[in-house]
Every structure is written in structure tokens, then in C-alpha cells.
Amino acid sequence: MWLALLLASASAADFDTLFAESGWSDLGEDTKKETGTMQLKLKEVGGTQCLLAIADVDVSADVIYEVITDVPAAKEFSSETLIASKVLGSDGPAVHYYQHLDVPGWTMASDRFWVLSGTDFSSGDTKAFKWDRFDWRTAYPALATDIDTNHSGAVEPVTNYGAWVFSPSATGTQAKYYICSDPGGSLPEWLKKTAATKTLPNTVADVMREARKRSQ
């Protein structure tokens, strides 16, 4: 939910293409104790570079889903420093939430923030949650004023959509984490590479660590 440091260019959300199995190229693997070996993949969707992490874990899909939809708790279990992570309201089945990432000064990059609309799209044995941008400045003018006044240097990604999908597997649950995001502003090439190869698996590991904790 909070990964926003990826190389991309602005485009509208195209979930059909994102979820299609074709078009993905391998970025290699990453192994963490919380997830085992994760597959990392890359696909360009409508001009945006999207990332996918796949892990098979022995944790209940229901518990993992509880974690990824517990927006306020992300401040505690994320390995990233979130200045804010809160639910703003809802619109029918969609939940609106705001998160603000404190980017370390040594990266020479600005803080990032995003305001997203998330929706459950679970079906059968599969638990799933997706998100996209929306006209949040109209819906939450007080938040817009606060960000413009108190966090004027922070950058909002131009494109930011993705999903978590959890389905049954031989080991318990196959977890897929999709993210398409334009970081906004200028980022050095090494930081873009770090986002793809480090931040993505770290996000999955954070979620699984919290899910295992809640399963005890």
C-alpha cells in the first residue's frame, strides 16, 4: 500500500493489463525469512513501469488481508518511516486513506505522500484489495490545505495504483503484490533501482512479519 518510489510515467490505471499473466519480465529473486524466496517481475502498462512480487507463505490469507487493510497500523509495522497513515473516509465500498513517507535526506529526494481509494475485489477463495488515485483535493479540502501549508516540499506520485491478491497454494497462501507508481520529481538512477530490488520485497516482508505476529 505505501510503496511509491518506482520509475514510471503518468498513465491511467489499467488493471486488466496489470493482472494479465503475459508481458512480465523477471527481475530476479529476493529471499527473506518472513517470505522465503520471492519472485520479482516488471511490466510496462500504459507507459508506466509496474512491479510484481510473488511469495508463497504459510500464513492465512484472512490474516494477511487484515494487515494490508489496517492502514493506521502501517506506521508501526512498516520498515519505512511513515509520518502519517490514516483512513480519511469512505465512498460506498471504497475506503479513502492518506499516507506520507519520510524520505531520508541522504537520498537527496523529497518526501512522498499519496491519497488513495481502495476497494475489496475478493472472489471465491481469493482475497484481494486494489487502490488508485481519485479527486481527493475536492473530497478532503482540509487535508489539501494542510499538505500545501505544512508539507509543501513533499511530492505526490502522478501515477499510483496497484493491488494485493492472496490465493490458496500448496504451502498455504500465494501472495502477489502489484504496484505501478510514478515517483514524481527527479530521482537518481541508483535510487530507482533500489526501489525495484529492495523496497518492493521489504514491503512484502513487513506485511508478512505483522501477519505472523497476529497469528500467534
N, C-alpha and C positions, 0 to 999 in steps of 0.2 A: 504494500500500500504506500510506503514512504520513500521508495527509490526514485530519484529524479535527476540523476547525474549521467545521462546517456547521450550519445551522439545521435542527432536526428534533425529533421527539418519539419516544419509545421505541416500537419495534414489532419483531415477529419478521421474520426475513429472508424475502422473497418474491421469489425470483429469476425466476420465471415472469413476474410482472408487471413487474419491473425490465427484463427483456430484451425485452419486447413493444415493437414499434415505435410503437404508439399511446400517446397521453397525454402526450407530451413537448411542452413549450413552449420557444421559443427565448429564450436569454439574450443572444444576440448572438455576436460572433466575437472572437477574440484571435489576433494574429499574432506569432510568434516565429521567429527564424532557424533554430532546431532543428526546428521542426514545420511552418512555413508557417502558413497560416490554419487555426485550429481552430474548430469549431462548439461552442458551449456550450449545454446544454439542461437543463431542470428538469422533474421529475415528482414528484408526491406518491404514495408507495407505503405503504399501511397507516398513514397518519398521519405518515410520515417524508418529508422533502424530500430527494430524491435528485438528484444531479448527473451529467451525462454530458459528456465531452469527446470529440470525434471529430477525428482528424487523418489525412491521407494522407501517408505518408513514404516515402522511397526507402531504407529500411533493412530488412534481413532480419528477418522475424518471429521466426526462431530466436534471433537475437542479442538482440532486444528482450525476448523471453521470458526469456532467460538473465539479463538485467539485473533485471527485476522480481522474479525469484525468488532473486536474490543478496542476501538480507536483510542480512548483515553489511556489504556494500559500500555500503549506503544511507547510512551515516554519512559516507562520503566524497563521494558524488556528489549528495546532496540539498542543495538550496539552503536548506532548513530546518535548524535545529540539533537534531540527534538526540543525546540523551545516551546512549541505548542503542539498539541494533538487532541482535538476535541470535536465532538459532534455538535453541529450547528442547528440542525432541524431535519425535517423530512418533507417529502412531496410524494404522497401516496406510498408506494413500496420502496421508493428511493430514500436513502439516508444521505444527508449532506455533511461533510466533515472538512476540517481545516488542519493542516499540519505545516510546521515551519522547521526547516532543517538548518542547524547552525553549522555552516561550513568552516572548517579550521582556517585561520588566517594564513598559515604557511602554504596553503594551496593557491593563494593569490586569486581566489574566486569568491564571488558574493554568496551570501546565504540564499537558499531556495525555499519557496513556500508553494503550496498548492491547495486549492479548494475544489473538492471533487464531489460527484454524485455517484453513490454506489448502490448497486441493485443485486439482489439474490437472483440467480437463474439456475438453481438446483433442479435436477431431474432424475427420478428413479433413485438408484444407489449413488449417484454422483452429487456431491455438494459443490456449489460454485458461486462465486461473487465477482462482479465486474464493476469497473468505475470509468468515468470520463469527466471532462470538464463541462461546465454549464455557466449560465449567466449569473454568477454568484454576486457580482457587484450590485446588480439590481435587487437580488433577493436578500442580500445582507449588507446594506449600505454602511452600517456602523462598523463592520469589520473592514470594509474597504477604506474608510476614513482612518481607522486605527493603523492599518498596514502602511498607508500612504504617509501618515504622520510620524509613526514611531519606528517603521522599518523600511524607510524609503530606499535603502540600498539593496534590499532583497529582490530577487528575481523570480518571477513566476514562469515555469516552463510553458512554452507556447503550445506544445502538444503533450498530453499526459493521459494515457488510458491503458488499461490492462485488466488482468483477471487472475484469480486463483481458482484452480479446478482440482478437486480431490475425488478419485475414483478407486474402487477396490482393486487390490493387487495381491500377488502371491504372498507378499510379506506383510500385508495389511492395507496400506494406502499408497497410491501413486499420487504425488503432489506435483502439480505444474504451476509455475509462476510466470505469467506473461507481463511484460512491461514495454510500452512504447512511450518515449518521452524526449522532448526537445529541451535541453538544459537551459536554453536562453543565455544571452551574454556570450562571452568568449571564454573557452576553456582550453588549456594546453592539451596536446595530443596524449601525453602520458596520463593525464587525469581521466580523459575519456576511456583509455584502455583500462585503467584501474576500475572504473565504474562497471565495465563489462565483465572483467575477470575476477574482481574482488567483492564489490558492493552487492552484486546480484546474489552470489551464494551466501554472503553474510546475512542478507535479509532472510533467506530461506532458513538458515541455521538459527537465527534469532527466534523465528516463529516456532520451529520445532523444539527448541530448548524450552520455551514457555509452555508449549503443549505438553511436553513430557512432565514438566513441573506440575501442571494442573491435573495430570493423570495419576499422580502419586496418591 
